[in-house]
Amino acid sequence: MTNKIHWGILGLGKIAHKFARDLALVSSAELTAVASSSKERALAFAQTHGATVAYGDYSSLYQDEKVEVIYIAGVHTDHHAHSCAALAAGKAVLCEKPLGINAREVKEMIALAQGNNVFFMEALWSRFNPALRALKIEVEDEKIGDLRHIQASFSMARLDEDPDGRILNTALGGGSLLDIGIYPVFLAYFFLGMPEEIIAKAHFNAQGTEIQTSIIFHYPQAQAQLYSGLAHPLKMEAKLFGTTGEATIHPIWHETESFTLNAAGQETTATHPKQGLGYVHEIQEVHFCLKENQKESSLWSHRDSLNLISLLDEIREKAGIRFPQES
Ligand SMILES: NC(=O)c1ccc[n+]([C@@H]2O[C@H](COP(=O)([O-])OP(=O)(O)OC[C@H]3O[C@@H](n4cnc5c(N)ncnc54)[C@H](OP(=O)(O)O)[C@@H]3O)[C@@H](O)[C@H]2O)c1
């Protein structure tokens, strides 16, 4: 007998490969089974990452008695169905961001997890990033005074993606907002909480997919300027401004390893290396919760996931970003 936690991975695309690489760095984790809509892809993935079993369908993974926790890594629009099926089968679930495409989906997923008394968490990996966690402590200690302003953007040049693929296809929740805009929205939420008002404006491509969105979060005593887009690359630095100083989160800010504080005439840079590609930290949180018999993370709770998707819903409403399955 081992004390290992037995993982399954569902949806074997780009992020699943990165995640499996980091799972291999966690000594208490075992990759037991993987599942894809393609048996061929499952076999190749299992061989690359050392999984014992490769399924060419998803239901076999839900029924695999050895698997304790399933990492859901399909496209946004499948997160709800895949997570619900896994949770209904009694599996713990770590589901990629965004947890669902809207708050209605996320509420249903959380209700199912809570009703079945099984662990459920959104794989919002930046929440577990060591440097961002350290910066949060500095800001709470008022090292830059009262936090008054955040500037955070996430943009890449992806306009030439396959129009039917998950990045640009609205039927798959495509557009910048749910894929990468979620990170600046997360950062504002992480440091400032829920805003009292949101202003948002978007540009769309010829096929009606949102490709640029500017957002203002208005708080009683602060504002956040957020941006996400698929039209151009960006330096990927984020900034926090307080009444007595500022913090710069170094590129690539949502997976950073360092930040610089400029306060009281002094500049200090703190470095907090991440383990592996950075997914190790969310995996360790899942293991901690499972070992402690906690059904949700206290660091990224069900309420946090619901708040985050509610913010994204409101931005979409303000900016006129719609998905066909919602009309
Ligand atoms: N945390 C992070 O750093 C990070 C980074 C990238 C992406 N993500 C998230 O991870 C999820 C997957 O992203 P990815 O870049 O890995 O995607 P991807 O490589 O395009 O596809 C992932 C998997 O989704 C399924 N799939 C692909 N196209 C589909 C379609 N048209 N209809 C139904 N299923 C389809 C396939 O599963 P099968 O193998 O079963 O066929 C595919 O292997 C997204 O929700 C994204 O937000 C997170």
Ligand as a Chemical Component Dictionary entry (heavy atoms), coordinates in Angstrom:
data_LIG
# 
_chem_comp.id                   LIG 
_chem_comp.type                 NON-POLYMER 
_chem_comp.pdbx_formal_charge   0 
_chem_comp.three_letter_code    LIG 
# 
loop_
_chem_comp_atom.comp_id 
_chem_comp_atom.atom_id 
_chem_comp_atom.alt_atom_id 
_chem_comp_atom.type_symbol 
_chem_comp_atom.charge 
_chem_comp_atom.model_Cartn_x 
_chem_comp_atom.model_Cartn_y 
_chem_comp_atom.model_Cartn_z 
_chem_comp_atom.pdbx_ordinal 
LIG N1  N1  N 0  -4.088  27.106 -16.225 1  
LIG C1  C1  C 0  -3.468  27.392 -17.354 2  
LIG O1  O1  O 0  -2.323  27.838 -17.387 3  
LIG C2  C2  C 0  -4.161  27.106 -18.650 4  
LIG C3  C3  C 0  -3.450  27.227 -19.842 5  
LIG C4  C4  C 0  -4.083  26.890 -21.024 6  
LIG C5  C5  C 0  -5.409  26.484 -21.000 7  
LIG N2  N2  N 1  -6.078  26.403 -19.817 8  
LIG C6  C6  C 0  -7.480  25.951 -19.789 9  
LIG O2  O2  O 0  -7.499  24.570 -20.103 10 
LIG C7  C7  C 0  -8.579  24.272 -20.980 11 
LIG C8  C8  C 0  -8.018  23.533 -22.185 12 
LIG O3  O3  O 0  -7.102  24.361 -22.850 13 
LIG P1  P1  P 0  -6.018  23.728 -23.894 14 
LIG O4  O4  O 0  -5.215  24.872 -24.353 15 
LIG O5  O5  O -1 -5.360  22.567 -23.301 16 
LIG O6  O6  O 0  -7.012  23.293 -25.048 17 
LIG P2  P2  P 0  -6.785  22.345 -26.314 18 
LIG O7  O7  O 0  -5.387  21.852 -26.342 19 
LIG O8  O8  O 0  -7.288  23.046 -27.521 20 
LIG O9  O9  O 0  -7.835  21.147 -26.044 21 
LIG C9  C9  C 0  -7.927  20.465 -24.848 22 
LIG C10 C10 C 0  -8.818  19.258 -25.029 23 
LIG O10 O10 O 0  -10.185 19.652 -25.177 24 
LIG C11 C11 C 0  -10.855 18.780 -26.095 25 
LIG N3  N3  N 0  -11.260 19.561 -27.282 26 
LIG C12 C12 C 0  -10.483 20.268 -28.114 27 
LIG N4  N4  N 0  -11.212 20.851 -29.069 28 
LIG C13 C13 C 0  -12.485 20.510 -28.813 29 
LIG C14 C14 C 0  -13.707 20.792 -29.438 30 
LIG N5  N5  N 0  -13.770 21.543 -30.544 31 
LIG N6  N6  N 0  -14.835 20.287 -28.896 32 
LIG C15 C15 C 0  -14.791 19.525 -27.788 33 
LIG N7  N7  N 0  -13.623 19.197 -27.165 34 
LIG C16 C16 C 0  -12.505 19.700 -27.676 35 
LIG C17 C17 C 0  -9.858  17.706 -26.466 36 
LIG O11 O11 O 0  -10.019 16.656 -25.525 37 
LIG P3  P3  P 0  -9.797  15.113 -25.887 38 
LIG O12 O12 O 0  -8.329  14.859 -25.717 39 
LIG O13 O13 O 0  -10.636 14.386 -24.920 40 
LIG O14 O14 O 0  -10.279 14.915 -27.289 41 
LIG C18 C18 C 0  -8.533  18.418 -26.280 42 
LIG O15 O15 O 0  -7.478  17.555 -26.064 43 
LIG C19 C19 C 0  -9.268  25.592 -21.294 44 
LIG O16 O16 O 0  -10.472 25.666 -20.592 45 
LIG C20 C20 C 0  -8.306  26.667 -20.823 46 
LIG O17 O17 O 0  -8.956  27.786 -20.241 47 
LIG C21 C21 C 0  -5.467  26.698 -18.663 48 
# 
loop_
_chem_comp_bond.comp_id 
_chem_comp_bond.atom_id_1 
_chem_comp_bond.atom_id_2 
_chem_comp_bond.value_order 
_chem_comp_bond.pdbx_ordinal 
LIG N1  C1  SING 1  
LIG C1  O1  DOUB 2  
LIG C1  C2  SING 3  
LIG C2  C3  SING 4  
LIG C2  C21 DOUB 5  
LIG C3  C4  DOUB 6  
LIG C4  C5  SING 7  
LIG C5  N2  DOUB 8  
LIG N2  C6  SING 9  
LIG N2  C21 SING 10 
LIG C6  O2  SING 11 
LIG C6  C20 SING 12 
LIG O2  C7  SING 13 
LIG C7  C8  SING 14 
LIG C7  C19 SING 15 
LIG C8  O3  SING 16 
LIG O3  P1  SING 17 
LIG P1  O4  DOUB 18 
LIG P1  O5  SING 19 
LIG P1  O6  SING 20 
LIG O6  P2  SING 21 
LIG P2  O7  DOUB 22 
LIG P2  O8  SING 23 
LIG P2  O9  SING 24 
LIG O9  C9  SING 25 
LIG C9  C10 SING 26 
LIG C10 O10 SING 27 
LIG C10 C18 SING 28 
LIG O10 C11 SING 29 
LIG C11 N3  SING 30 
LIG C11 C17 SING 31 
LIG N3  C12 SING 32 
LIG N3  C16 SING 33 
LIG C12 N4  DOUB 34 
LIG N4  C13 SING 35 
LIG C13 C14 SING 36 
LIG C13 C16 DOUB 37 
LIG C14 N5  SING 38 
LIG C14 N6  DOUB 39 
LIG N6  C15 SING 40 
LIG C15 N7  DOUB 41 
LIG N7  C16 SING 42 
LIG C17 O11 SING 43 
LIG C17 C18 SING 44 
LIG O11 P3  SING 45 
LIG P3  O12 DOUB 46 
LIG P3  O13 SING 47 
LIG P3  O14 SING 48 
LIG C18 O15 SING 49 
LIG C19 O16 SING 50 
LIG C19 C20 SING 51 
LIG C20 O17 SING 52 
# 
